[in-house]
Amino acid sequence: MPDLETIHLFRHFLMAGPLIGAMCALLSVYVVLRRMALISEGVSHAGFGGMGVAILLSYYFVSLDNPYWQVIITGVFCLLTSLLIGWVSRRKRVSEDSAIGIFLAASVALGAILIAYRARLPAKIGADGRMISKIPPSIESLLFGQFTQVLRDDVILLTAVAVIVFGIIFALYHQFLYTTLDEEMARINGVNTRLVNTLLLIMISLVICICVRMVGFLMITALMIIPGATANMLSRRFSGVLIAALLIGTLGTSLATWAVMFRPIGIYPPGPVVVLTLFLFFALVWAFRHFIRPKASPPADAAAPVDPQAHPPGAFGHAHSH
């Protein structure tokens, strides 16, 4: 059992885990039900290229060498990549999944080259003789996460983003629900589906940009898919899927963050431990549904869950489609 000194040393790490799990789990429901897994993977891998740009810029502009600017630069890069994917796929010469795959590979390659180039640059020494350029993170730490290096500022940033994401989702709960169930019908009934889709993509990009430094670019996609896919096997009601996903994501990341404080597991990267813990939840639920209690009704992403109280008549009258 870890002692109080160890717990105090990793207190920020222990607080960050549940926050990341809850945010990713909430968005994973929409990612799974709207079949956006490939898009979320494309955004996360595009972030690797954005992080490479941020790391290189921080060498030439020391004021940019902090987590906040890294998030902003990575987010802008992800947004530009998403717009390019949309623009290329709309030309009808390249399909959307092909465009995502192309830009995904190019972004990873660009990030790897920029990070390798930054690592070869000489250290910058200030007038007082102190080194003013930080040692860049390794490619391995970016791919698999630096969860154990979470600082107080990271927790504050995660908390602020969590408040924004949960606030938007629950403030526009009916609009997000109706768009998820039937986007065309939602548009006919006056829901601004373009705004809903834009907000969802922005939130996915924001959460990925915030969390990837801690969880890793290869691991964050799993956090954006597994909780929602697991919860989708447990309930056909949209509210039930949301609650189950939140419980699975928060509990899974909390268990994993505590587990890495123990000697046998602590020698491994935290990101993969988090993902495998969530995968264990998925495997247990799948086995339960497949062998013990098969689900009589089709899954929620095949026949969208219906919650009679979730979208009462007239709940969309104030939204206008463009």
N, C-alpha and C positions, 0 to 999 in steps of 0.2 A: 504493500500500500504506500503511495507517495506521501512524504511528510509535508508538513505545513509550509516549509521553506520552498519545496518544489512546486506546490500548488500556487504559492504567491508569485513565484518566478514565471509560471505559465498562466497566470490569471487572465491575461488578455487573450491568449490562445483558447482558453476554455470558454470565454464569453463569445468569441468570434464564431466558433463552430455552430452553435444553435442558430445564430443570426443568419449565417450563410445557408444553413439547411432549411430554415423557414422560408427565406426569400426564393431560393431555387425551387423548393417544393411547390410554393404557390404558383409560380409561373409555369412549372412543369405540367400542371393540369391543362393549361391552355396549349402548351407546346404539343402535348400528346393528343388531345382531342381534336386539334386543328391540323394534325400531321405536319408540324413545323420542326421536326427533329433535325432534318438536314439543314434547315435555315439556321437553327441555333448552333449547330456544329460549324457551319460556315462562318458565323459571327465570331465564335470563340477562337477559331484558327486565324481569322483575320486579325484578331486582337494580338496574336503573336507577332505579326508584322508591325502592328502599331506600337507594341512594346519595344521592338527593336529600334523604331524611329525615335521613341521617347528616350531610350537609353543613350543613343548616339547624340541627340540634341542636348541632353543633360551634361555631356562632356564639354561641349562648346559654350553652353549657357548654364552656369552653375546654379542660377536661381530656379531652373527647371528641375533640379535634382531633388524632388520630393514626391511622395505618393500621390498628392493631389494633382500635380501637373502630369504625372504619368497616366492617371486615370483619364484626364481631359484629352491628352494627345491620343491615347489608345482609343478612346471613345469616338473622337473625330475620325480617326482612321477607319474604325469599324463602320461608322455611318457612311463615309465616302465609298467604302467597299460595297456596302449593301446597295447604295444608289447605283454603282457601276453594274452590279449583278442584275438589278432590275432593268437598267437601261439596255444592257446587252441582250437579256432574255426577251425583252419586248420587241427587238428587231426581227424576231421569228426565225433567225438563222441558227440560233443556239438555244437549246432548251434550258429551262430554269435550273434543273438538277445538274446539267453539264456546266452551266455558268458558275454555279456554286462550287462544284468540284475544281474547276479551273482556278478561280480566285482563291479558293482554300489552299491549294498547293502553292500558288504563287506567293501568297501572304506568308506562309510558313517558310518558304525558301528565302524570301526577302528578310524576314526577321532573323533567320539563322545567319545570313551573310552580314547583316548590320551588327549583330551582337558579336560575331567573330571579329569583325573589323574593329569594333570598339575595344575589344580585349587586347588588341595589338597596339593600341595607341599608348604613348608614354604617359606616365603620371604627371599631373599638373601640380606644381609647387607654388605656394603663395609667397608673398613678400616676407612673411615671418618664418619661412622655411618649412611650414606644415603642408602636407599633401591636401589639396582641395578637391581632387577628383576621387570619387569613391570607386572601389573595385566593383566592376559590373557583375551582376548575377550570372551564374552558369546557365547554359541552355537546359541542362538537366533539372535545375531547380525551378526554371520557368515552366517546363513541361509537367513536372510532378508536384510543384508547389513549395512554398516556404512557410507552411502553417506555423511552425514553432518560432518564427521571427515576427509574429504579430505584435504591433505596438499599440499604445493607448490611442494614438491618432487613427489607427486602422479601425479600432472598435467604434470610435466616434463617427467615422465616415460610414461604416457599415450600419450603425444605428440610424443615421440620418437617411440613408438610402432605403433602409427597411421601412421607415415611417412614410417615405414618399411612395414606395411601391404598394404597401398595404393600403395607404390612404387612397390612391388612385383606383385600385381594384375594388375596394368596398364602396367608394363614392359612386363609381360607375358600374356597380355589380350587375345590374339588370342589363345594361348595354353590352357588357362583356359576355354575359351569359347568352343573351339572345343572338349575338353575332356568332358565338361558338356553336350554338345549336343549329342555326340556319341563317347564314349570312345574307342570302338573297331575300328571305322573308323579313329579316331585320331591317334591311334597307327599304323595303316596300312600306314597312310600318313606321318609318321615320327615324330610325337609328342612324347616326352618323358613323357608318361602318368604316369609312376612310380614317376618321379620327381614332376610332377604337383600334384599328389595325396598326396605325402609326404609333399610338401610345404603347401598344404591346411590344412592337419591335424596339422602341426606345428603351422600355423597361428591361427587356431581355439583354440588349446591348449594355445598358448601364450596370446591371447586376453582374454580367460576365466580366466587364472591365474592372469592377471593384473586387471581384472574388478571385480572378485568375492568378494574381500574384501569390495568394495564399494556398489555393487548391491546385493550381496548375492548368495549363491550357488543354492538356489531354484529358484531364479529369473533370473539368467543369461541365462538359457536355453531358456526362453521366448524371450529374446532380440535377440537370435541367430536364432529364427524361425519366430516370428510374422511379422517383417518388410518385409521379403522375401515373406512370404505367402500372405500378403496383397498386395504387389506390383505385385505379380503374377496374381492377379485378374484384374489388371488395364491395362496390356500390354502384347502382345505376342512377342514383339521384346526384345531381350536380353538386349540391351542398355536401352530400356524403363523401363524394370524391375529393372535394376541397379539404374537408376536415381530415380525412384519412391521409391525404398527401402531406398535409402540414405535420401531422403526428409522426408519420414515417420519416420525413425529412429531418425534422427537429430531433427526434429520438435517435435516429441513425447517426447523425453527425455528432450528437452529444456523446453517445457511447464510444464512437471512434476516437474523439478527442481525448476522452478519459483513458481509453485503452492504450494510446501511444505514450502515456506517462508511465506505463509499466515496462519493465526491462525486456521481456521477450518480444513485445511488439514495438517498443520505442525505437528499435534500431532501424525500422523501416520508414520510408517517406510517408508522412501523414495523409497526403492526397489519395494515394492508392488504398490506404487503410479505410478511409471514409467511403470510397467508392465500393470496395468489396463488402463493407458492412451493409450498405444500401442494397447491394446485389443479393446478399444473404436474405434480407427481407423479401426481395422480389422472388427469389427461388422458393422460399418457404410458402409464400402466398400462392404462387403458381402451383406448387405441389399440392397444397391444400385444395385448391379449386379443381385441379385436374384429377386427383386420385380419391379425395375424401368427400368433397362437397361440390360436384360440378355445378357450374352456373347455368341455370335453365335458360335465361334470357341472353341475348347477344350483348357483347361488351359495349361500354358507353361510347367508344369511338366508332362502332359500327352502327349502332342505333342510339343516337344521342340521348343522354339521361334527361328525363323530364321531371322537373320539380314544379308542381302546380302552384306553389306559393312564390316561386322565384321570379316569375314575370307576369304579374297580374295585368289585366286589361288596362290600357291607358298609361302603363309605366314608361312608355317610350314617346309619348306625345310631345315632350318638350325638346326632343332631339330632332335635328333636321339633316337630311342627307344632301350631299353636294354631288 
